[in-house]
Amino acid sequence: MANECLFCRIVKKEIPASIVAENGHCIAFRDINPQAPTHILVIPRQHVASLNEAKDPAVIAQMHQMAVQLAKAEGLSERGYRTVINTNADGGQTVFHIHLHLLGGRHMTWPPG
């Protein structure tokens, strides 16, 4: 399954993406269907289908650490931003490779939807 995964193919640079950051653990790129002025996806390099399958808490921590760094770099830290991990179909997950949405640049409402 990981061989056919869209995000795994982005990690392998088989599919182009607007990459904004990467390190040994994660890669971040701009969402092709942005829901806010800043909408960046942060994914682990290793394939993990969803939050339910994340066995190593370090994977989640690394994703969040990169999101914080990106929020600062994008000028979102002071005004605020949102991080979201959708899990499975009813949670809104459409690509089954865990990913964190970093959203900012506008006022976020609650509840989200």
ZIUR-V732724 format. One record per pair of residues at least 24 apart in sequence whose ideal C-beta (glycine too) atoms are under 8 Angstrom apart, sorted by the first residue. I is the first residue (numbers start at 1). J is the second residue. If there is no record, write none. Layout:
# ZIUR-V732724
I/J
I/J
This chain:
# ZIUR-V732724
1/47
1/49
1/96
2/47
2/97
5/47
5/95
5/96
5/97
6/95
6/97
7/43
7/47
7/95
7/97
7/99
8/47
8/97
10/43
11/43
11/45
20/70
20/73
21/66
21/69
21/70
21/73
23/66
25/59
25/62
25/66
26/62
26/63
26/66
28/66
28/67
28/70
28/102
31/101
35/101
35/103
36/82
36/103
36/104
36/105
36/106
36/108
37/104
37/105
37/106
38/74
38/76
38/81
38/102
38/103
38/104
38/105
39/101
39/102
39/103
40/67
40/70
40/74
40/101
40/102
41/99
41/100
41/101
41/102
42/66
42/67
42/70
42/99
42/100
42/102
43/97
43/98
43/99
43/100
44/98
47/97
48/97
48/98
49/96
49/97
49/98
50/87
50/88
50/93
50/96
50/98
51/85
51/87
51/98
52/87
52/88
53/98
54/98
59/98
60/85
63/98
63/100
64/100
67/100
67/102
70/102
71/102
71/104
74/102
74/104
74/105
76/102
76/104
76/105
79/104
80/104
80/108
82/108
82/112
84/112
